[in-house]
Amino acid sequence: MKSTLLLLLLAIISGTAAGQRIYSPGYFIQTGDTLHGLLSYSGFGKESKQLFFKATETGTPTTYSPANIDGFFYEGELFESAIVSTEVSILEMNLVKEGAELLLETDTVFLTQLVKGVKSLYFFTNRVGKEQFYIKVNSEFDLLIYKKYMREEEGMKGIFENKMNLIESKKYIGQLNVYMIDCPKVTKDLAQLKYSKSSLSRIFWQYNACMGHTPEVSKGTKTGRFEFGVKAGLNYTSFKINKQPFTAFLNLDNVKTTYPVFGIFLNTYLQSNRRNLSFYNEMYYTEFYASGQMVHNYDEAYYITTNATIDYKGVSMMSALRYAIPVKGFNIYMNAGITFPVISKFINDKTMDVVFYSKISQDIESAIPSFNPTKMAPVVGVGATYKKFSFDVRFEKRGEYTNDKKYSVDMSKLYFMAGYRF
């Protein structure tokens, strides 16, 4: 029932998400005029060439493309319309072809300005998923050329067969040597430069500093936007033992209990200007306790008392993907991921005290053989944020805890959590 309700909520949110866009204050430039309003830009797939604009919160959206505006400013990033050449050969190792020849296409796109300075760096991801970087030369955008390709090398005759090696063409290093020739202390370090946002942004920062200019670095060069905070709430746990080989778990076989839970979280947006998709991590305190007793009286001088205890305490780690949509001042989100407990205290004991006339003996063994409370488990949830506050509900189904065929142990947890973001 709990999982069915949660899945229903997830379906409702997913359906709502299809028609929602995230709008933020910004502006776009068209034939020299700057128009301010609310902008929405995803930067993914077909929508990488679509900018949605509303003059007011209740206004009707208008769609613009790189062909009819000069550029725009959105979520701390500056985008510029451009006609560029882009390299579209396949990246997958088993599909990389032989030869260093470039497979170029001409496209009209929005380029992200990663570094703005005396000389600036631009970026976009093309239709085959390749990251492309550009420099501006005489008002034209030049592609910094980088390609992986296969090259056949001859083996030793009669001993080794010819083999195919993966080669990297790093023409961008030569291009930058020419482009930054007026700053030798920067160009001397170009040989080891990687074709990546962080490496190229860093070298452009150094070049502009060398030229006495303080560059502006786009938020897009960051790995993501971080949110840190605390959470607290309640954990409702259901613990059930099936296929019991004996009845010692009379009070342990169907336990339902509630515990306090508290912890910290770190939410990282996968792209700093895309606030709908993030990687959510949480560390929180977890505990569980259950005990049962059974007395077998055979006669006044012969009886057996069996006590069973399951007790553990520790922290759980949760990692999940989160998708959020804005709804009237709130951000409604859904999570899907895994949890894995790290247990600091664990008791799994069954004690049998046997009294047989004048003899007393005791036998101690595992209450549930092969019981493993550190097993990873899937978790799904929904929630909402409002300003710095959040509330969510999530369901964790831990399934069978033991490999012993005599036992089937199921545990499910339902969390009600409130949070505060610093």
Sine and cosine of phi, psi and omega as CSV:
sin_phi,cos_phi,sin_psi,cos_psi,sin_omega,cos_omega
0.00,0.00,-0.70,0.71,-0.02,-1.00
-0.90,0.43,-0.70,0.71,-0.02,-1.00
-0.94,0.35,-0.57,0.82,0.03,-1.00
-0.89,0.45,-0.69,0.72,0.01,-1.00
-0.89,0.45,-0.68,0.74,-0.02,-1.00
-0.92,0.40,-0.64,0.77,0.03,-1.00
-0.91,0.41,-0.57,0.82,0.06,-1.00
-0.90,0.44,-0.69,0.72,0.04,-1.00
-0.89,0.46,-0.64,0.77,0.04,-1.00
-0.89,0.46,-0.65,0.76,0.01,-1.00
-0.90,0.43,-0.66,0.76,0.01,-1.00
-0.89,0.45,-0.71,0.71,0.00,-1.00
-0.91,0.42,-0.64,0.77,0.00,-1.00
-0.89,0.46,-0.65,0.76,0.02,-1.00
-0.91,0.41,-0.62,0.78,0.01,-1.00
-0.93,0.36,-0.55,0.83,-0.09,-1.00
-0.89,0.46,-0.51,0.86,-0.09,-1.00
-0.85,0.52,-0.55,0.83,-0.06,-1.00
-0.98,-0.19,0.16,0.99,-0.08,-1.00
-0.97,-0.24,0.62,-0.78,0.12,-0.99
-0.77,-0.64,0.49,-0.87,0.05,-1.00
-1.00,-0.05,0.88,-0.47,0.03,-1.00
-0.95,-0.30,0.68,-0.73,0.04,-1.00
-0.70,-0.72,0.44,-0.90,0.04,-1.00
-0.87,0.50,0.63,-0.78,0.01,-1.00
-0.09,-1.00,-0.28,-0.96,0.04,-1.00
-0.44,-0.90,0.34,-0.94,0.15,-0.99
-0.75,-0.66,0.36,-0.93,-0.06,-1.00
-0.91,-0.42,0.78,-0.62,-0.01,-1.00
-0.69,-0.72,0.89,-0.46,-0.03,-1.00
0.73,0.69,0.70,0.72,0.07,-1.00
1.00,0.04,-0.20,0.98,0.01,-1.00
-1.00,-0.08,0.64,-0.77,0.02,-1.00
-0.96,-0.26,0.82,-0.57,0.00,-1.00
-0.90,-0.43,0.85,-0.53,0.00,-1.00
-1.00,-0.09,0.50,-0.87,0.03,-1.00
0.13,-0.99,-0.54,-0.84,0.01,-1.00
-0.94,-0.35,0.79,-0.61,-0.07,-1.00
-0.88,-0.47,0.49,-0.87,0.12,-0.99
-0.68,-0.73,0.79,-0.62,-0.02,-1.00
-0.54,-0.84,0.83,-0.56,-0.05,-1.00
-1.00,-0.04,-0.60,0.80,0.01,-1.00
0.98,0.20,0.12,0.99,-0.06,-1.00
-0.89,-0.45,0.60,-0.80,0.14,-0.99
0.82,0.57,-0.67,-0.74,-0.02,-1.00
-0.90,0.44,-0.49,0.87,-0.05,-1.00
-0.97,0.23,-0.04,1.00,0.07,-1.00
-0.92,0.38,-0.26,0.97,0.04,-1.00
-0.94,-0.33,0.30,0.96,-0.03,-1.00
-0.80,-0.60,0.81,-0.58,0.12,-0.99
-0.92,-0.40,0.80,-0.60,0.01,-1.00
-0.98,-0.21,0.75,-0.67,-0.09,-1.00
-0.76,-0.65,0.70,-0.71,0.13,-0.99
-0.77,-0.64,0.70,-0.71,0.01,-1.00
-0.95,0.31,-0.54,0.84,0.02,-1.00
-0.68,-0.73,0.17,-0.99,-0.02,-1.00
-0.85,0.52,-0.61,0.79,-0.05,-1.00
-0.99,-0.13,0.09,1.00,-0.05,-1.00
-0.95,0.30,0.25,-0.97,0.04,-1.00
-1.00,0.09,0.77,-0.63,-0.03,-1.00
-0.92,0.40,0.61,-0.79,0.14,-0.99
-0.88,-0.47,0.66,-0.75,-0.04,-1.00
-0.98,-0.20,0.73,-0.69,0.04,-1.00
-0.84,-0.55,0.46,-0.89,0.02,-1.00
-0.83,-0.56,0.15,-0.99,0.03,-1.00
-0.88,0.47,-0.31,0.95,-0.03,-1.00
-0.97,0.22,-0.37,0.93,-0.09,-1.00
-0.85,-0.53,0.12,0.99,0.18,-0.98
-0.69,-0.72,0.32,-0.95,-0.02,-1.00
-1.00,0.07,-0.45,0.89,-0.02,-1.00
0.25,-0.97,-0.04,-1.00,0.00,-1.00
-0.35,-0.94,0.28,-0.96,0.04,-1.00
-0.86,-0.51,0.84,-0.55,-0.09,-1.00
-0.53,-0.85,0.80,-0.60,0.09,-1.00
0.80,0.61,0.68,0.73,0.08,-1.00
0.99,0.14,0.07,1.00,-0.02,-1.00
-0.86,-0.51,0.58,-0.81,0.05,-1.00
-0.96,-0.27,0.79,-0.62,0.00,-1.00
-0.90,-0.44,0.61,-0.79,-0.03,-1.00
-0.79,-0.61,0.73,-0.68,0.04,-1.00
-0.95,0.30,0.64,-0.77,-0.07,-1.00
-0.38,-0.93,0.51,-0.86,0.19,-0.98
-0.98,-0.20,0.87,-0.49,-0.15,-0.99
-0.74,-0.67,0.33,-0.94,0.22,-0.98
-1.00,-0.06,0.67,-0.75,-0.02,-1.00
-0.71,-0.71,0.64,-0.77,-0.06,-1.00
-1.00,-0.02,0.85,-0.53,-0.19,-0.98
-0.87,-0.50,0.37,0.93,0.08,-1.00
-0.93,0.37,0.43,-0.90,-0.12,-0.99
-0.95,0.31,0.61,-0.80,-0.05,-1.00
-1.00,-0.03,-0.46,0.89,-0.11,-0.99
-0.86,0.51,0.70,-0.72,-0.10,-0.99
-0.83,0.56,-0.68,0.73,-0.07,-1.00
-0.97,0.24,-0.13,0.99,-0.01,-1.00
-0.91,-0.42,-0.06,1.00,0.02,-1.00
-0.90,0.43,0.79,-0.62,-0.09,-1.00
-1.00,-0.04,0.25,-0.97,0.01,-1.00
-0.98,0.18,0.63,-0.77,0.08,-1.00
0.94,-0.35,0.59,-0.81,-0.06,-1.00
-1.00,-0.03,0.01,1.00,-0.03,-1.00
-0.88,0.47,0.64,-0.77,0.00,-1.00
-0.99,0.11,0.61,-0.79,0.12,-0.99
-0.96,-0.28,0.99,-0.12,-0.16,-0.99
-0.97,-0.24,0.59,-0.81,0.15,-0.99
-0.78,-0.63,0.45,-0.89,0.10,-1.00
-0.98,-0.19,0.73,-0.69,-0.06,-1.00
-0.60,-0.80,0.46,-0.89,0.11,-0.99
-0.96,-0.27,0.88,-0.48,-0.21,-0.98
-0.64,-0.77,0.16,-0.99,0.23,-0.97
-0.99,-0.11,0.88,-0.47,0.08,-1.00
-1.00,-0.05,0.69,-0.72,0.11,-0.99
-0.99,0.10,0.77,-0.64,0.06,-1.00
-1.00,0.08,0.96,-0.28,-0.04,-1.00
-0.98,0.20,-0.68,0.73,0.02,-1.00
-0.72,-0.70,0.79,-0.62,0.03,-1.00
-0.94,-0.34,0.83,-0.55,-0.01,-1.00
-0.22,-0.98,-0.39,-0.92,0.09,-1.00
-0.82,0.57,-0.68,0.74,0.16,-0.99
-0.78,-0.63,0.75,-0.66,-0.17,-0.98
-0.93,-0.38,0.31,-0.95,-0.01,-1.00
-0.87,-0.50,0.70,-0.71,-0.04,-1.00
-0.81,-0.59,0.34,-0.94,-0.15,-0.99
-0.47,-0.88,0.53,-0.85,0.31,-0.95
-0.32,-0.95,0.28,-0.96,0.04,-1.00
-0.96,-0.26,0.83,-0.55,-0.10,-1.00
-0.99,0.11,-0.08,-1.00,-0.15,-0.99
-0.92,0.39,-0.34,0.94,0.04,-1.00
-0.99,-0.16,0.16,0.99,0.07,-1.00
1.00,0.05,0.19,0.98,-0.01,-1.00
-1.00,0.04,0.71,-0.71,0.10,-1.00
-0.98,0.22,0.79,-0.61,-0.04,-1.00
-0.85,-0.52,0.70,-0.72,-0.01,-1.00
-0.88,-0.48,0.56,-0.83,-0.12,-0.99
-0.70,-0.71,0.49,-0.87,0.17,-0.99
-0.85,-0.53,0.37,-0.93,-0.03,-1.00
-0.97,-0.25,0.85,-0.53,0.00,-1.00
-0.79,-0.62,0.91,-0.42,0.00,-1.00
0.80,0.60,0.73,0.68,0.05,-1.00
0.94,0.34,0.08,1.00,0.06,-1.00
-0.93,-0.36,0.50,-0.87,0.01,-1.00
-1.00,-0.09,0.87,-0.50,0.03,-1.00
-0.98,-0.22,0.74,-0.67,0.03,-1.00
-0.96,0.29,0.78,-0.63,0.18,-0.98
-0.98,0.21,0.89,-0.46,-0.24,-0.97
-1.00,0.02,0.80,-0.60,0.08,-1.00
-0.54,-0.84,0.73,-0.68,0.01,-1.00
-0.50,-0.87,0.63,-0.78,0.17,-0.99
-0.99,-0.17,0.67,-0.75,0.03,-1.00
-0.46,-0.89,0.23,-0.97,0.00,-1.00
-0.99,-0.15,0.62,-0.78,0.07,-1.00
-0.71,-0.71,0.73,-0.68,-0.01,-1.00
-1.00,0.09,0.75,-0.67,0.05,-1.00
-0.89,-0.46,0.69,-0.72,-0.04,-1.00
-0.96,0.28,0.68,-0.73,0.10,-1.00
-1.00,0.05,0.10,-0.99,0.02,-1.00
-0.92,0.39,0.81,-0.59,-0.12,-0.99
-0.82,0.57,0.81,-0.59,0.04,-1.00
0.99,0.17,-0.10,0.99,-0.04,-1.00
-0.87,-0.49,-0.83,0.56,-0.02,-1.00
-0.91,-0.42,0.59,-0.81,0.08,-1.00
-0.98,0.19,0.34,-0.94,0.11,-0.99
-0.88,0.47,0.52,-0.85,0.00,-1.00
-0.71,-0.70,0.40,-0.92,0.00,-1.00
-0.98,-0.18,0.78,-0.63,0.02,-1.00
-0.91,-0.43,0.56,-0.83,0.06,-1.00
-1.00,0.08,0.83,-0.56,-0.06,-1.00
-0.89,-0.45,0.55,-0.83,0.08,-1.00
-0.93,-0.36,0.83,-0.56,0.11,-0.99
-1.00,-0.05,0.91,-0.42,-0.09,-1.00
-0.91,-0.41,0.85,0.53,0.01,-1.00
-0.91,0.41,-0.37,0.93,-0.01,-1.00
-0.88,0.48,-0.46,0.89,0.02,-1.00
-0.92,0.39,-0.68,0.73,0.07,-1.00
-0.91,0.42,-0.64,0.77,0.03,-1.00
-0.87,0.50,-0.69,0.73,-0.03,-1.00
-0.96,0.30,-0.50,0.87,0.09,-1.00
-0.87,0.50,-0.64,0.77,0.04,-1.00
-0.96,0.27,-0.68,0.73,-0.09,-1.00
-0.91,0.42,-0.53,0.85,-0.07,-1.00
-0.91,-0.41,0.46,0.89,-0.11,-0.99
-0.87,0.49,-0.40,0.92,-0.03,-1.00
-0.99,0.14,0.12,0.99,0.09,-1.00
-0.69,-0.72,0.99,0.14,-0.06,-1.00
-0.85,0.53,-0.52,0.85,-0.04,-1.00
-0.94,0.34,-0.28,0.96,0.11,-0.99
-1.00,0.00,-0.70,0.72,-0.07,-1.00
-0.92,0.40,-0.41,0.91,0.00,-1.00
-0.92,0.39,-0.30,0.96,-0.02,-1.00
-0.97,-0.23,0.16,0.99,-0.11,-0.99
-0.97,0.23,-0.37,0.93,-0.12,-0.99
-0.84,0.54,-0.56,0.83,-0.04,-1.00
-0.98,-0.18,0.20,0.98,-0.06,-1.00
-0.93,0.37,0.77,-0.64,0.03,-1.00
-1.00,0.02,0.46,-0.89,0.03,-1.00
-1.00,0.05,0.97,0.23,-0.05,-1.00
-0.54,-0.84,0.31,-0.95,0.00,-1.00
-0.85,0.53,-0.77,0.64,-0.10,-0.99
-0.91,0.42,-0.71,0.70,-0.05,-1.00
-0.92,0.39,-0.73,0.68,-0.03,-1.00
-0.93,0.37,-0.64,0.77,0.04,-1.00
-0.88,0.47,-0.64,0.77,0.00,-1.00
-0.89,0.45,-0.67,0.75,-0.04,-1.00
-0.94,0.33,-0.54,0.84,0.06,-1.00
-0.95,0.32,-0.57,0.82,0.09,-1.00
-0.88,0.47,-0.72,0.69,-0.01,-1.00
-0.90,0.44,-0.64,0.77,0.00,-1.00
-0.90,0.43,-0.73,0.68,-0.02,-1.00
-0.90,0.44,-0.60,0.80,0.07,-1.00
-0.90,0.43,-0.62,0.79,0.03,-1.00
-0.88,0.48,-0.55,0.84,-0.02,-1.00
-1.00,0.03,0.14,0.99,0.05,-1.00
0.98,0.19,0.37,0.93,-0.02,-1.00
-0.86,-0.50,0.69,-0.72,0.07,-1.00
-1.00,0.01,0.93,-0.37,-0.06,-1.00
-0.97,0.23,0.32,-0.95,0.13,-0.99
-0.97,-0.25,0.78,-0.62,-0.02,-1.00
-0.96,-0.27,0.81,-0.59,0.00,-1.00
-0.92,0.39,0.50,-0.86,0.09,-1.00
-0.86,0.51,-0.39,0.92,-0.04,-1.00
-0.92,0.40,-0.26,0.97,0.04,-1.00
-0.99,0.16,-0.17,0.98,0.03,-1.00
-0.98,0.18,0.40,-0.92,0.01,-1.00
-0.95,0.30,-0.35,0.94,0.02,-1.00
0.27,-0.96,0.18,-0.98,0.05,-1.00
-0.99,-0.14,0.73,-0.69,-0.09,-1.00
-0.96,-0.28,0.55,-0.84,0.15,-0.99
-0.76,-0.65,0.74,-0.67,0.00,-1.00
-0.83,-0.56,0.60,-0.80,0.00,-1.00
-0.20,-0.98,-0.13,-0.99,-0.02,-1.00
-0.85,-0.53,0.42,-0.91,0.01,-1.00
-0.65,-0.76,0.45,-0.89,0.06,-1.00
-0.42,-0.91,0.44,-0.90,0.01,-1.00
0.13,-0.99,-0.50,-0.86,-0.05,-1.00
-0.82,-0.58,0.52,-0.85,0.04,-1.00
-0.85,-0.52,0.90,-0.43,0.06,-1.00
-0.99,-0.13,0.88,-0.47,-0.10,-1.00
-0.91,-0.41,0.71,-0.70,0.11,-0.99
-0.90,-0.44,0.82,-0.58,-0.08,-1.00
-0.81,-0.59,0.82,-0.57,-0.08,-1.00
-0.68,-0.73,0.71,-0.70,0.05,-1.00
-0.93,-0.37,0.83,-0.56,0.05,-1.00
-0.93,-0.37,0.26,-0.97,0.05,-1.00
0.83,0.56,0.75,0.66,-0.02,-1.00
-0.97,0.26,0.73,-0.68,0.02,-1.00
-0.98,0.19,-0.23,0.97,0.07,-1.00
-0.45,-0.89,0.06,-1.00,-0.15,-0.99
-0.98,-0.22,0.39,0.92,-0.04,-1.00
-0.94,0.35,-0.21,0.98,-0.05,-1.00
-0.98,-0.20,0.60,0.80,-0.07,-1.00
-0.82,0.57,-0.64,0.77,0.00,-1.00
-0.97,-0.24,0.17,0.99,-0.11,-0.99
-0.88,-0.47,-0.18,0.98,-0.20,-0.98
-0.98,0.18,-0.26,0.97,0.00,-1.00
-0.48,-0.88,0.98,0.22,-0.11,-0.99
-0.99,-0.11,0.73,-0.68,0.11,-0.99
-0.78,-0.63,0.85,-0.52,-0.10,-0.99
-0.51,-0.86,0.28,-0.96,-0.04,-1.00
-0.82,-0.58,0.68,-0.73,0.00,-1.00
-0.75,-0.66,0.48,-0.88,0.15,-0.99
-0.96,0.29,0.48,-0.88,0.02,-1.00
-0.63,-0.78,0.61,-0.79,0.00,-1.00
-0.45,-0.89,0.44,-0.90,-0.02,-1.00
-0.05,-1.00,-0.25,-0.97,0.00,-1.00
-0.79,-0.61,0.38,-0.92,0.00,-1.00
-0.66,-0.75,0.40,-0.92,0.10,-0.99
-0.70,-0.71,0.87,-0.49,0.00,-1.00
-0.92,-0.40,0.85,-0.53,-0.05,-1.00
-0.90,-0.44,0.89,-0.46,0.07,-1.00
-0.95,0.31,0.72,-0.70,-0.11,-0.99
-0.93,0.36,-0.45,0.89,0.19,-0.98
-0.68,-0.74,0.68,-0.73,-0.17,-0.99
-0.89,0.46,-0.45,0.89,0.00,-1.00
-0.97,-0.23,0.22,0.98,0.05,-1.00
-0.85,-0.53,1.00,-0.06,-0.17,-0.99
-1.00,0.00,0.29,0.96,0.02,-1.00
-0.99,-0.17,-0.39,0.92,-0.04,-1.00
-0.88,-0.48,0.78,-0.62,-0.05,-1.00
-0.54,-0.84,0.26,-0.96,0.06,-1.00
-0.95,-0.31,0.91,-0.41,-0.15,-0.99
-0.97,-0.26,0.78,-0.63,0.04,-1.00
-0.80,-0.59,0.63,-0.77,-0.01,-1.00
-0.60,-0.80,0.62,-0.79,0.11,-0.99
-0.83,-0.56,0.83,-0.56,-0.10,-1.00
-0.59,-0.81,0.42,-0.91,0.00,-1.00
-0.96,0.29,0.67,-0.75,0.02,-1.00
-0.68,-0.73,0.52,-0.86,0.04,-1.00
-0.43,-0.90,0.32,-0.95,0.10,-0.99
-0.37,-0.93,0.64,-0.77,0.04,-1.00
-0.58,-0.81,0.72,-0.69,0.11,-0.99
-0.45,-0.90,0.58,-0.81,0.02,-1.00
-0.58,-0.82,0.45,-0.89,0.02,-1.00
-0.57,-0.82,0.40,-0.92,0.00,-1.00
-0.63,-0.77,0.60,-0.80,0.06,-1.00
-0.63,-0.77,0.72,-0.69,0.03,-1.00
-0.89,-0.45,0.81,-0.58,0.10,-1.00
-0.96,-0.28,0.90,-0.43,0.04,-1.00
-0.98,-0.21,0.92,-0.39,0.05,-1.00
-1.00,-0.02,-0.64,0.77,0.21,-0.98
-0.32,-0.95,-0.08,-1.00,-0.09,-1.00
-0.90,0.44,-0.44,0.90,-0.06,-1.00
-0.97,-0.24,-0.03,1.00,-0.05,-1.00
-0.67,-0.74,0.94,-0.35,0.04,-1.00
-0.45,-0.89,0.39,-0.92,-0.04,-1.00
-0.79,-0.61,0.80,-0.60,0.06,-1.00
-0.93,-0.36,0.85,-0.52,-0.02,-1.00
-0.92,-0.39,0.81,-0.59,0.07,-1.00
-0.88,-0.47,0.72,-0.69,0.03,-1.00
-0.82,-0.58,0.68,-0.73,-0.01,-1.00
-0.67,-0.74,0.76,-0.65,0.18,-0.98
-0.89,-0.47,0.85,-0.52,-0.06,-1.00
-0.53,-0.85,0.86,-0.51,0.11,-0.99
-0.58,-0.81,0.48,-0.88,0.03,-1.00
-0.63,-0.78,0.51,-0.86,0.02,-1.00
0.21,-0.98,-0.39,-0.92,0.04,-1.00
-0.85,-0.52,0.48,-0.87,0.10,-1.00
-0.91,-0.41,0.59,-0.81,0.07,-1.00
-0.95,-0.32,0.74,-0.67,0.04,-1.00
-0.85,-0.52,0.74,-0.67,0.10,-0.99
-0.78,-0.63,0.78,-0.63,-0.09,-1.00
-0.48,-0.88,0.41,-0.91,0.20,-0.98
-1.00,0.03,0.66,-0.75,-0.02,-1.00
-0.83,-0.55,0.72,-0.69,0.08,-1.00
-0.86,-0.51,0.80,-0.61,-0.07,-1.00
-0.85,-0.53,0.53,-0.85,0.08,-1.00
-0.73,-0.69,0.59,-0.81,0.02,-1.00
-0.99,0.12,0.71,-0.70,0.05,-1.00
-0.64,-0.77,0.98,-0.20,0.11,-0.99
0.77,0.64,0.83,0.56,0.06,-1.00
1.00,0.02,-0.23,0.97,0.04,-1.00
-0.97,-0.25,0.37,-0.93,0.22,-0.97
-0.93,-0.37,0.92,-0.38,0.04,-1.00
-1.00,-0.02,0.74,-0.67,-0.07,-1.00
-0.70,-0.71,0.33,-0.94,0.14,-0.99
-0.74,-0.67,0.59,-0.81,-0.01,-1.00
-0.89,-0.45,0.51,-0.86,0.18,-0.98
-0.53,-0.85,0.80,-0.59,-0.04,-1.00
-0.12,-0.99,-0.51,-0.86,-0.03,-1.00
-0.71,-0.71,0.39,-0.92,0.15,-0.99
-0.81,-0.58,0.49,-0.87,0.06,-1.00
-0.55,-0.84,0.92,-0.40,-0.02,-1.00
-0.95,0.31,0.53,-0.85,0.17,-0.99
-0.88,-0.48,0.97,-0.25,-0.19,-0.98
-1.00,-0.03,0.77,-0.64,0.05,-1.00
-0.99,-0.16,-0.43,0.90,0.04,-1.00
-0.73,-0.69,0.76,-0.65,-0.04,-1.00
-0.56,-0.83,0.87,-0.49,0.08,-1.00
-0.85,-0.53,0.80,-0.59,0.01,-1.00
-0.64,-0.77,0.96,0.28,-0.19,-0.98
-0.87,-0.49,0.59,-0.81,0.19,-0.98
-0.79,-0.61,0.87,-0.50,-0.02,-1.00
-0.92,-0.38,0.81,-0.58,0.04,-1.00
-0.92,-0.39,0.92,-0.39,0.06,-1.00
-0.99,-0.16,0.89,-0.45,-0.06,-1.00
-0.95,-0.31,0.84,-0.54,0.09,-1.00
-0.93,-0.37,0.90,-0.43,0.01,-1.00
-0.80,-0.60,1.00,-0.09,-0.10,-0.99
0.83,0.55,-0.88,-0.47,-0.07,-1.00
-1.00,-0.01,-0.05,1.00,-0.03,-1.00
-0.99,-0.12,0.70,-0.72,0.04,-1.00
-0.83,-0.56,0.78,-0.62,0.03,-1.00
-0.69,-0.72,0.33,-0.94,-0.02,-1.00
-0.67,-0.74,0.67,-0.74,0.01,-1.00
-0.80,-0.60,0.79,-0.61,-0.01,-1.00
-0.86,-0.51,0.76,-0.64,0.04,-1.00
-0.51,-0.86,0.01,-1.00,0.01,-1.00
-0.93,0.36,0.70,-0.71,0.05,-1.00
-0.91,0.42,-0.70,0.71,0.06,-1.00
-0.79,-0.61,0.97,-0.24,-0.02,-1.00
-0.84,0.54,0.64,-0.77,0.04,-1.00
0.91,0.41,0.25,0.97,0.01,-1.00
-0.91,0.41,0.78,-0.62,-0.09,-1.00
-0.73,-0.68,1.00,-0.09,-0.03,-1.00
-0.97,0.23,-0.03,1.00,0.01,-1.00
-1.00,-0.09,0.16,0.99,0.00,-1.00
-0.90,0.44,0.67,-0.74,0.06,-1.00
-0.93,0.38,0.46,-0.89,-0.03,-1.00
-0.55,-0.84,0.53,-0.85,0.07,-1.00
-0.97,0.26,0.47,-0.88,0.02,-1.00
-0.60,-0.80,0.67,-0.74,0.09,-1.00
-0.75,-0.66,0.44,-0.90,-0.02,-1.00
-0.23,-0.97,0.24,-0.97,0.07,-1.00
-0.73,-0.69,0.39,-0.92,0.01,-1.00
-0.16,-0.99,-0.09,-1.00,-0.01,-1.00
-0.52,-0.85,0.53,-0.85,0.13,-0.99
-0.88,-0.48,0.56,-0.83,0.10,-1.00
-0.66,-0.75,0.93,-0.38,-0.11,-0.99
0.82,0.57,-0.90,-0.44,-0.03,-1.00
-0.99,-0.14,0.07,1.00,-0.09,-1.00
-0.95,-0.32,0.46,-0.89,0.02,-1.00
-0.57,-0.82,0.39,-0.92,0.12,-0.99
-0.56,-0.83,0.71,-0.70,0.04,-1.00
-0.57,-0.82,0.33,-0.94,0.08,-1.00
-0.82,-0.57,0.74,-0.67,0.05,-1.00
-0.62,-0.79,0.45,-0.90,-0.08,-1.00
-0.85,-0.53,0.75,-0.66,-0.04,-1.00
-0.84,-0.55,0.87,-0.49,0.00,-1.00
-0.94,-0.33,0.94,-0.34,-0.12,-0.99
-1.00,0.00,-0.27,0.96,0.10,-0.99
0.93,0.38,-0.45,-0.89,-0.05,-1.00
-0.97,0.22,0.73,-0.69,-0.05,-1.00
-0.99,-0.14,-0.18,0.98,-0.16,-0.99
-0.75,-0.66,0.51,-0.86,0.06,-1.00
-1.00,-0.06,-0.06,1.00,0.00,-1.00
-0.96,0.27,0.84,-0.55,-0.07,-1.00
-0.92,0.40,-0.29,0.96,0.01,-1.00
-0.97,0.23,-0.31,0.95,-0.11,-0.99
-0.84,-0.55,0.54,-0.84,0.18,-0.98
-0.71,-0.71,0.93,-0.36,-0.09,-1.00
-0.93,-0.38,0.85,-0.52,0.03,-1.00
-0.91,-0.42,0.67,-0.74,0.08,-1.00
-0.67,-0.74,0.74,-0.67,0.10,-1.00
-0.77,-0.64,0.52,-0.85,-0.05,-1.00
-0.73,-0.68,0.70,-0.71,0.06,-1.00
-0.88,-0.48,0.83,-0.55,-0.07,-1.00
-0.94,-0.34,0.65,-0.76,0.16,-0.99
-0.86,-0.51,0.93,-0.37,-0.17,-0.98
-0.78,-0.63,0.66,-0.75,0.14,-0.99
-0.92,-0.39,0.56,-0.83,-0.04,-1.00
-0.67,-0.74,0.30,-0.96,0.05,-1.00
-0.68,-0.73,0.78,-0.62,0.00,-1.00
-0.99,-0.16,0.76,-0.65,0.00,-1.00
-0.99,0.16,0.00,0.00,0.00,0.00
